[in-house]
Structures are given as C-alpha cells and as structure tokens.
Amino acid sequence: MVPGKQKLKVLHIIDTLGVGGAEKLLVNVVNSMPQFKHYVVYLLEPSTLSDTFSPDTEVICLGFRRRRDYPGAILRLRKIIRREGITVIHAHLHASTLIARFAAPKNCRVISTLHSMPVKRTRISNFIYWMSRKLSYNPHRHFVIGVSESVLQAFNKVMHFAGGYAVLPNFISDDFYADHFKRLRDNKHIRLVAVGNLRGIKNQDYLLEALRFVPGNFSLDIYGEGSSRNILQAKIDQYNLPVKLCGSHPDLSRVLPEYDAFILSSLSEGNPLSLMEAMAAGLPVIVSDIPVFRNLAGSDAVYFDLSDPQDLSRKLIMIANHQINIDQIAKANFDKMHSQDFKTPHLKFLEGIYTQPLHTLAGFKQVASENQFVMSNAS
C-alpha cells in the first residue's frame, strides 16, 4: 500500500458470529487482508468470534431478531454504508445476502458467498426462498462465490446466474497445521471428536446410534451448539452413551490435538472447514460417504454408510483391533494439507474481486478443478 493512501473499505455481513464454518472463514479472510479497512456486521447473537478479529476491524450488530425486522435491518445497514463510504460488500449466508443486496446503493458491488447446498423446505418456504433471491439479484452489481463446484451448480440450476460467479474453495487458519500426524497407540482408549452445529443436516444422532454398539474403549466429544442439543442430550442420557456435548469453542486448534480421530456424519456439506482443520492437525478422519468428503479426502478416510449406523459401529471396532490402518490415513491427509497452499490463491482472488472495476464483474467467470484456479473472462 502506498504511504498516505487511504485503504479501500470492505463491509462484511453475516448472520451471526457463532463458531461455524462460514464465520471462521470470515475471521481468516479479514485477519489475512490488512491492506483493506474491514467492517464486520452481524445480524444477531451469538457473537463468540467477535474478539478474534484484528484490532482495527469495526464490528457492528444490527439487532435483527425475526423476519419482520428485515426493513429495519436494511435501513440500518444502508445508513452504515453511506456514513462510512462503503463501496464493497461481501455477504455470507441467506438473510445477510438479502439485506446486503437491498441495502446497497448503485455504486456498490455485492459479493455473496454460498457456503452449503440448498436445504429442503416446504413448497411455500421453498418458493419464498428462491423468489427472494431472484428479486434481490442484479447481475451487473452482484458477484456470486460458491465454496465448491457442487454448491455453485445447485444454486445456478435454479438462479441461472447471468452475472459473474466463481468457485473458491475454503482455507483454514495457519494455527491448525501441526508438526506431525497422530498415531494410534496399542491398548488405548480412543477419543473421537466431532465438530459442527447441532442440527439435522449435521446428523449427530447417527453417531449416537452407532456408539450404542461399540465397546467401552471409545468416547466422543461433540463441539458445537444448535437446536438439536436437547434431543441429543436426551438420547445420550437414555442409553448412557460415552458422549459429551461440549458447546462452542472459539479456538479448536488447541483442542483437536487432544483426540485420536475426527468423525463427521453430515448428510450434506459445502466445503467443510472442520474436515480440513482435522486433516491439517494430523488426525485420521472417519466420515460419511458423501461426494464432498471424497473430493477432499479421496481414498484417505474411513467412510461409513449413512443408511446403516452399524456400518460405522463395525468400522470403529475394526479400528480398535488395528484391522484398519488409521495411522496411514492420518499421514496421507497430513501430507496432503501441508503440500497444498489453499490460502494464497483464495486471498489473491478476493483482492481482485474487491478492487477490479465494477463493470467487469458481470462478465467474469471462474471454474475450479482439483483446487487449481482456472480463470476465464466470459463476455
């Protein structure tokens, strides 16, 4: 940056600052791009990660609580944009994207990141969801980012993006990169760890069901919060399962090394940071057999069948009996994460999207293949 030159102002907006993949990615981006002046606006609590941004980041809560608060939130955001002279807005998640698009003046570019696959809704909710996205979308000023090709394609199938778009895989904090991978010792109690919001799509109930049929040398700690907590806790209590709901943790890089293996039973994912974090930390990974996990881990994971919890039970017993070599899995993923640079191309791409002339965004397309960035300028 030229001395004395004012930094370009970028406003980021997200639903909450709880500990989730989208929220952690936002922290990583803001703290890794000091060449910009960052404003972080969140709609509502929790604000667990608010203290993890760099000191010069302005963090603002809009006080959004329910659907009828949309008009007020749009007006409050518009006031912030005008007061601070914002020309670049980067929105994450559905509600924040709608508010940002309706609040942004004509001289603003709005970048929106799609973090997960569309969820199944009732017919009416589905109509409202897609119609609100279409009505708020302006191909000349709005740029869309998908964290994976499958996520972008799923939305594009309905939205038919006429403007610019890109596939931009996630990156994780440097703090997760361990010095060595984890080895499973003989005759050892095996501590499993899962990370994710406690809700249906994360499918933690499957893990509880599987653990009913494994011996007592396994335990599971689940980090995350959400609407399914009471249901999960009731099942843990009912069957006296060796499972602990640990709540949210602001810095899992300090926690993961305490465990022997990482486990995830999601029904669907976009580009999961938690899996990348576990791989970089040197943990073997045990995950549901869905395409996005195979794209990330390839053959270097223990995959289980989502239709049969006892498939996971059997594989955990095989791990305990050393019939599955999870040391080899841990090493392969550790080497994979340490040999690739996810961070530099991600930040370089965002810098270009934030700074290039607004009129060029509509014709800009990008596809990603095997985490390599291939640029094309489509007219």
WOCORZI-V468444 format. One record per residue. SS is DSSP state (@ for helix, = for strand, . for the rest). PHI is phi in whole degrees, -180 to 180 (* if undefined). Layout:
BEGIN
<<SS PHI> <SS PHI>>
END
This chain:
BEGIN
<<. *> <. -69> <. -55> <. 88> <. -81> <. -71> <. -70> <= -67> <= -92> <= -122> <= -103> <= -104> <= -129> <= -148> <. -64> <. -139> <. -116> <. -72> <. -90> <. -136> <@ -61> <@ -63> <@ -69> <@ -68> <@ -63> <@ -59> <@ -60> <@ -60> <@ -65> <@ -60> <@ -74> <@ -100> <. -127> <. -70> <. -73> <= -115> <= -92> <= -105> <= -119> <= -114> <= -112> <= -123> <. -77> <. -157> <. -66> <. -81> <. -127> <. -54> <. -92> <@ -62> <@ -89> <@ -96> <. -79> <. -60> <. -57> <. -88> <. -84> <= -90> <= -111> <= -131> <= -102> <. -84> <. 70> <. -76> <. -128> <. -149> <@ -58> <@ -71> <@ -84> <@ -54> <@ -58> <@ -64> <@ -66> <@ -62> <@ -66> <@ -66> <@ -67> <@ -60> <@ -64> <@ -64> <@ -59> <@ -70> <@ -64> <@ -93> <. 69> <. -78> <. -124> <= -128> <= -124> <= -120> <= -106> <= -128> <. 75> <@ -66> <@ -61> <@ -64> <@ -65> <@ -61> <@ -62> <@ -64> <@ -65> <@ -76> <@ -86> <. -71> <. -71> <. -66> <. -88> <. -98> <= -93> <= -122> <= -99> <= -123> <= -103> <= -94> <. -99> <. -151> <. -68> <. -59> <. -92> <. -75> <. -131> <. -66> <@ -59> <@ -68> <@ -62> <@ -64> <@ -62> <@ -63> <@ -59> <@ -72> <@ -65> <@ -64> <@ -66> <@ -68> <@ -66> <@ -88> <. -88> <. -124> <. -63> <. -83> <. -123> <= -113> <= -116> <= -114> <= -117> <= -110> <. -76> <. -153> <@ -63> <@ -65> <@ -65> <@ -62> <@ -65> <@ -63> <@ -76> <@ -66> <@ -61> <@ -98> <@ -81> <. 53> <. -57> <. -88> <. -94> <. -74> <= -155> <= -155> <= -103> <. -135> <. -61> <. -70> <. -135> <. -116> <. -65> <@ -60> <@ -64> <@ -84> <. -76> <. -82> <. -84> <. -156> <. -88> <. -88> <. -106> <. -87> <. -86> <. -69> <. 51> <. -118> <. -64> <= -98> <= -99> <= -97> <= -133> <= -125> <= -132> <. 161> <. -59> <. -83> <. -154> <@ -54> <@ -64> <@ -82> <. 62> <@ -65> <@ -59> <@ -60> <@ -63> <@ -63> <@ -63> <@ -65> <@ -71> <. -65> <. -116> <. -118> <. -68> <. -76> <. -88> <= -115> <= -142> <= -135> <= -109> <= -114> <= -103> <= 147> <. -130> <. 164> <. -70> <. -91> <@ -55> <@ -63> <@ -65> <@ -65> <@ -64> <@ -62> <@ -71> <@ -59> <@ -69> <@ -60> <@ -105> <. 52> <. -81> <. -81> <= -127> <= -124> <= -88> <= -93> <= 74> <. -80> <. -135> <. -72> <. -142> <@ -74> <@ -62> <@ -85> <. -94> <@ -55> <@ -61> <@ -77> <. -109> <. -99> <= -159> <= -106> <= -135> <= -147> <. -120> <. -58> <. -79> <. -156> <. -147> <. -93> <. -153> <. -66> <@ -63> <@ -61> <@ -68> <@ -62> <@ -63> <@ -65> <@ -63> <@ -67> <. -77> <. 86> <. -90> <= -68> <= -118> <= -123> <= -139> <= -66> <. -85> <. -124> <@ -55> <@ -65> <@ -70> <@ -67> <@ -63> <@ -83> <@ -98> <. 61> <. -86> <. -96> <. -162> <= -96> <= -100> <= -127> <. -82> <. -66> <. -85> <. -143> <@ -56> <@ -73> <@ -64> <@ -66> <@ -55> <@ -62> <@ -73> <@ -65> <@ -64> <@ -64> <@ -64> <@ -62> <. -90> <. 61> <. -85> <. -119> <. -86> <@ -81> <@ -63> <@ -64> <@ -64> <@ -60> <@ -65> <@ -62> <@ -73> <@ -59> <@ -64> <@ -62> <@ -69> <@ -81> <@ -97> <. -115> <. -105> <. -86> <@ -75> <@ -59> <@ -64> <@ -63> <@ -68> <@ -63> <@ -66> <@ -61> <@ -59> <@ -65> <@ -66> <@ -71> <@ -111> <. -71> <. -53> <@ -57> <@ -68> <@ -85> <@ -68> <@ -61> <@ -97> <= -93> <= -125> <= -144> <= -120> <= -123> <= -132> <. 53> <. 66> <= -101> <= -92> <= -118> <= -97> <= -146> <= -109> <. -90> <. -89>>
END
